[in-house]
Amino acid sequence: MGAGLMLNITKDIQSLTTFRRRSGDFMKQLRKSKRPVVLTVKGKAAVIVQDAESYQRLLDVAARADSREGIRQGLEQARQGQGRDAEEFFAEFEASHGISA
């Protein structure tokens, strides 16, 4: 979330009961603010609700972070001399799966 999308504890933490009673108002708030709402049950955080566009953006950011971490790990392994030559790997893969080139 960007600096303008930080959690506002006076508006973004609500009881599930309040959310049920005023779901239409919350839907408008979610679309307008793009901030998630924390719903509580018996005073404890239970679920996070957010608009679909913001959730998709979150998924996209997470996927990019996973990709970057995978690349970082691969580069680190290569620097440490771990891994194999691609030709060696494919030769072994083809042999173990009965594939003839």
Biotite code that builds the C-alpha atoms (Angstrom):
import biotite.structure as struc

atoms = struc.array([
    struc.Atom([0.000, 0.000, 0.000], chain_id="A", res_id=1, res_name="MET", atom_name="CA", element="C"),
    struc.Atom([1.196, 3.493, -0.747], chain_id="A", res_id=2, res_name="GLY", atom_name="CA", element="C"),
    struc.Atom([1.570, 6.238, 1.848], chain_id="A", res_id=3, res_name="ALA", atom_name="CA", element="C"),
    struc.Atom([-1.950, 7.511, 1.105], chain_id="A", res_id=4, res_name="GLY", atom_name="CA", element="C"),
    struc.Atom([-3.466, 4.077, 1.646], chain_id="A", res_id=5, res_name="LEU", atom_name="CA", element="C"),
    struc.Atom([-2.350, 3.381, 5.208], chain_id="A", res_id=6, res_name="MET", atom_name="CA", element="C"),
    struc.Atom([-4.837, 1.825, 7.602], chain_id="A", res_id=7, res_name="LEU", atom_name="CA", element="C"),
    struc.Atom([-7.085, 4.351, 9.349], chain_id="A", res_id=8, res_name="ASN", atom_name="CA", element="C"),
    struc.Atom([-7.945, 2.712, 12.674], chain_id="A", res_id=9, res_name="ILE", atom_name="CA", element="C"),
    struc.Atom([-11.016, 4.896, 13.222], chain_id="A", res_id=10, res_name="THR", atom_name="CA", element="C"),
    struc.Atom([-12.594, 3.851, 9.910], chain_id="A", res_id=11, res_name="LYS", atom_name="CA", element="C"),
    struc.Atom([-10.849, 0.666, 8.844], chain_id="A", res_id=12, res_name="ASP", atom_name="CA", element="C"),
    struc.Atom([-11.340, -1.525, 11.924], chain_id="A", res_id=13, res_name="ILE", atom_name="CA", element="C"),
    struc.Atom([-14.977, -2.416, 12.473], chain_id="A", res_id=14, res_name="GLN", atom_name="CA", element="C"),
    struc.Atom([-17.006, -5.172, 14.072], chain_id="A", res_id=15, res_name="SER", atom_name="CA", element="C"),
    struc.Atom([-18.516, -7.834, 11.866], chain_id="A", res_id=16, res_name="LEU", atom_name="CA", element="C"),
    struc.Atom([-21.923, -6.865, 13.240], chain_id="A", res_id=17, res_name="THR", atom_name="CA", element="C"),
    struc.Atom([-21.480, -3.253, 12.080], chain_id="A", res_id=18, res_name="THR", atom_name="CA", element="C"),
    struc.Atom([-20.297, -4.478, 8.688], chain_id="A", res_id=19, res_name="PHE", atom_name="CA", element="C"),
    struc.Atom([-23.389, -6.669, 8.324], chain_id="A", res_id=20, res_name="ARG", atom_name="CA", element="C"),
    struc.Atom([-25.719, -3.808, 9.247], chain_id="A", res_id=21, res_name="ARG", atom_name="CA", element="C"),
    struc.Atom([-24.057, -1.270, 6.966], chain_id="A", res_id=22, res_name="ARG", atom_name="CA", element="C"),
    struc.Atom([-22.595, -3.425, 4.188], chain_id="A", res_id=23, res_name="SER", atom_name="CA", element="C"),
    struc.Atom([-23.699, -1.002, 1.449], chain_id="A", res_id=24, res_name="GLY", atom_name="CA", element="C"),
    struc.Atom([-21.864, 1.876, 3.142], chain_id="A", res_id=25, res_name="ASP", atom_name="CA", element="C"),
    struc.Atom([-18.769, -0.281, 3.541], chain_id="A", res_id=26, res_name="PHE", atom_name="CA", element="C"),
    struc.Atom([-18.847, -1.275, -0.133], chain_id="A", res_id=27, res_name="MET", atom_name="CA", element="C"),
    struc.Atom([-18.809, 2.423, -1.091], chain_id="A", res_id=28, res_name="LYS", atom_name="CA", element="C"),
    struc.Atom([-15.966, 3.074, 1.372], chain_id="A", res_id=29, res_name="GLN", atom_name="CA", element="C"),
    struc.Atom([-13.919, 0.159, 0.026], chain_id="A", res_id=30, res_name="LEU", atom_name="CA", element="C"),
    struc.Atom([-14.296, 1.279, -3.588], chain_id="A", res_id=31, res_name="ARG", atom_name="CA", element="C"),
    struc.Atom([-13.532, 4.916, -2.777], chain_id="A", res_id=32, res_name="LYS", atom_name="CA", element="C"),
    struc.Atom([-10.656, 4.551, -0.306], chain_id="A", res_id=33, res_name="SER", atom_name="CA", element="C"),
    struc.Atom([-9.012, 1.396, -1.753], chain_id="A", res_id=34, res_name="LYS", atom_name="CA", element="C"),
    struc.Atom([-8.086, 0.599, 1.876], chain_id="A", res_id=35, res_name="ARG", atom_name="CA", element="C"),
    struc.Atom([-8.935, -2.766, 3.389], chain_id="A", res_id=36, res_name="PRO", atom_name="CA", element="C"),
    struc.Atom([-11.261, -3.003, 6.373], chain_id="A", res_id=37, res_name="VAL", atom_name="CA", element="C"),
    struc.Atom([-10.399, -5.220, 9.330], chain_id="A", res_id=38, res_name="VAL", atom_name="CA", element="C"),
    struc.Atom([-13.496, -6.923, 10.715], chain_id="A", res_id=39, res_name="LEU", atom_name="CA", element="C"),
    struc.Atom([-13.459, -7.982, 14.335], chain_id="A", res_id=40, res_name="THR", atom_name="CA", element="C"),
    struc.Atom([-15.316, -10.675, 16.235], chain_id="A", res_id=41, res_name="VAL", atom_name="CA", element="C"),
    struc.Atom([-15.421, -10.253, 20.018], chain_id="A", res_id=42, res_name="LYS", atom_name="CA", element="C"),
    struc.Atom([-12.812, -7.486, 19.736], chain_id="A", res_id=43, res_name="GLY", atom_name="CA", element="C"),
    struc.Atom([-10.237, -9.542, 17.827], chain_id="A", res_id=44, res_name="LYS", atom_name="CA", element="C"),
    struc.Atom([-9.310, -9.184, 14.173], chain_id="A", res_id=45, res_name="ALA", atom_name="CA", element="C"),
    struc.Atom([-11.033, -11.973, 12.241], chain_id="A", res_id=46, res_name="ALA", atom_name="CA", element="C"),
    struc.Atom([-11.044, -11.099, 8.532], chain_id="A", res_id=47, res_name="VAL", atom_name="CA", element="C"),
    struc.Atom([-9.861, -8.466, 6.074], chain_id="A", res_id=48, res_name="ILE", atom_name="CA", element="C"),
    struc.Atom([-12.257, -7.172, 3.414], chain_id="A", res_id=49, res_name="VAL", atom_name="CA", element="C"),
    struc.Atom([-11.074, -5.208, 0.393], chain_id="A", res_id=50, res_name="GLN", atom_name="CA", element="C"),
    struc.Atom([-12.260, -4.289, -3.076], chain_id="A", res_id=51, res_name="ASP", atom_name="CA", element="C"),
    struc.Atom([-11.421, -6.653, -5.936], chain_id="A", res_id=52, res_name="ALA", atom_name="CA", element="C"),
    struc.Atom([-9.133, -4.203, -7.769], chain_id="A", res_id=53, res_name="GLU", atom_name="CA", element="C"),
    struc.Atom([-6.969, -3.648, -4.684], chain_id="A", res_id=54, res_name="SER", atom_name="CA", element="C"),
    struc.Atom([-6.823, -7.380, -4.007], chain_id="A", res_id=55, res_name="TYR", atom_name="CA", element="C"),
    struc.Atom([-5.701, -8.077, -7.584], chain_id="A", res_id=56, res_name="GLN", atom_name="CA", element="C"),
    struc.Atom([-3.000, -5.416, -7.224], chain_id="A", res_id=57, res_name="ARG", atom_name="CA", element="C"),
    struc.Atom([-1.847, -7.134, -4.019], chain_id="A", res_id=58, res_name="LEU", atom_name="CA", element="C"),
    struc.Atom([-1.711, -10.507, -5.807], chain_id="A", res_id=59, res_name="LEU", atom_name="CA", element="C"),
    struc.Atom([0.321, -8.958, -8.638], chain_id="A", res_id=60, res_name="ASP", atom_name="CA", element="C"),
    struc.Atom([2.816, -7.426, -6.199], chain_id="A", res_id=61, res_name="VAL", atom_name="CA", element="C"),
    struc.Atom([3.168, -10.749, -4.369], chain_id="A", res_id=62, res_name="ALA", atom_name="CA", element="C"),
    struc.Atom([3.751, -12.635, -7.644], chain_id="A", res_id=63, res_name="ALA", atom_name="CA", element="C"),
    struc.Atom([6.477, -10.178, -8.675], chain_id="A", res_id=64, res_name="ARG", atom_name="CA", element="C"),
    struc.Atom([8.101, -10.493, -5.253], chain_id="A", res_id=65, res_name="ALA", atom_name="CA", element="C"),
    struc.Atom([8.063, -14.309, -5.533], chain_id="A", res_id=66, res_name="ASP", atom_name="CA", element="C"),
    struc.Atom([9.647, -14.125, -8.979], chain_id="A", res_id=67, res_name="SER", atom_name="CA", element="C"),
    struc.Atom([12.343, -11.740, -7.794], chain_id="A", res_id=68, res_name="ARG", atom_name="CA", element="C"),
    struc.Atom([13.113, -13.935, -4.792], chain_id="A", res_id=69, res_name="GLU", atom_name="CA", element="C"),
    struc.Atom([13.398, -17.015, -7.016], chain_id="A", res_id=70, res_name="GLY", atom_name="CA", element="C"),
    struc.Atom([15.810, -15.205, -9.326], chain_id="A", res_id=71, res_name="ILE", atom_name="CA", element="C"),
    struc.Atom([17.798, -13.895, -6.355], chain_id="A", res_id=72, res_name="ARG", atom_name="CA", element="C"),
    struc.Atom([18.108, -17.414, -4.927], chain_id="A", res_id=73, res_name="GLN", atom_name="CA", element="C"),
    struc.Atom([19.153, -18.818, -8.295], chain_id="A", res_id=74, res_name="GLY", atom_name="CA", element="C"),
    struc.Atom([21.836, -16.179, -8.724], chain_id="A", res_id=75, res_name="LEU", atom_name="CA", element="C"),
    struc.Atom([23.114, -16.786, -5.198], chain_id="A", res_id=76, res_name="GLU", atom_name="CA", element="C"),
    struc.Atom([23.278, -20.543, -5.830], chain_id="A", res_id=77, res_name="GLN", atom_name="CA", element="C"),
    struc.Atom([25.182, -19.926, -9.064], chain_id="A", res_id=78, res_name="ALA", atom_name="CA", element="C"),
    struc.Atom([27.653, -17.658, -7.223], chain_id="A", res_id=79, res_name="ARG", atom_name="CA", element="C"),
    struc.Atom([28.209, -20.461, -4.709], chain_id="A", res_id=80, res_name="GLN", atom_name="CA", element="C"),
    struc.Atom([28.879, -22.937, -7.504], chain_id="A", res_id=81, res_name="GLY", atom_name="CA", element="C"),
    struc.Atom([25.670, -24.851, -6.939], chain_id="A", res_id=82, res_name="GLN", atom_name="CA", element="C"),
    struc.Atom([23.600, -26.070, -9.840], chain_id="A", res_id=83, res_name="GLY", atom_name="CA", element="C"),
    struc.Atom([24.408, -27.896, -13.053], chain_id="A", res_id=84, res_name="ARG", atom_name="CA", element="C"),
    struc.Atom([25.088, -27.163, -16.653], chain_id="A", res_id=85, res_name="ASP", atom_name="CA", element="C"),
    struc.Atom([21.841, -27.099, -18.668], chain_id="A", res_id=86, res_name="ALA", atom_name="CA", element="C"),
    struc.Atom([23.113, -29.693, -21.159], chain_id="A", res_id=87, res_name="GLU", atom_name="CA", element="C"),
    struc.Atom([23.962, -32.071, -18.310], chain_id="A", res_id=88, res_name="GLU", atom_name="CA", element="C"),
    struc.Atom([20.528, -31.572, -16.727], chain_id="A", res_id=89, res_name="PHE", atom_name="CA", element="C"),
    struc.Atom([18.597, -32.146, -19.965], chain_id="A", res_id=90, res_name="PHE", atom_name="CA", element="C"),
    struc.Atom([20.651, -35.225, -20.862], chain_id="A", res_id=91, res_name="ALA", atom_name="CA", element="C"),
    struc.Atom([19.880, -36.731, -17.449], chain_id="A", res_id=92, res_name="GLU", atom_name="CA", element="C"),
    struc.Atom([16.223, -35.679, -17.646], chain_id="A", res_id=93, res_name="PHE", atom_name="CA", element="C"),
    struc.Atom([15.764, -37.229, -21.098], chain_id="A", res_id=94, res_name="GLU", atom_name="CA", element="C"),
    struc.Atom([17.500, -40.447, -20.032], chain_id="A", res_id=95, res_name="ALA", atom_name="CA", element="C"),
    struc.Atom([15.422, -40.807, -16.860], chain_id="A", res_id=96, res_name="SER", atom_name="CA", element="C"),
    struc.Atom([12.164, -40.236, -18.784], chain_id="A", res_id=97, res_name="HIS", atom_name="CA", element="C"),
    struc.Atom([13.006, -42.387, -21.797], chain_id="A", res_id=98, res_name="GLY", atom_name="CA", element="C"),
    struc.Atom([13.158, -39.443, -24.175], chain_id="A", res_id=99, res_name="ILE", atom_name="CA", element="C"),
    struc.Atom([15.509, -39.723, -27.113], chain_id="A", res_id=100, res_name="SER", atom_name="CA", element="C"),
    struc.Atom([16.734, -36.531, -28.702], chain_id="A", res_id=101, res_name="ALA", atom_name="CA", element="C"),
])
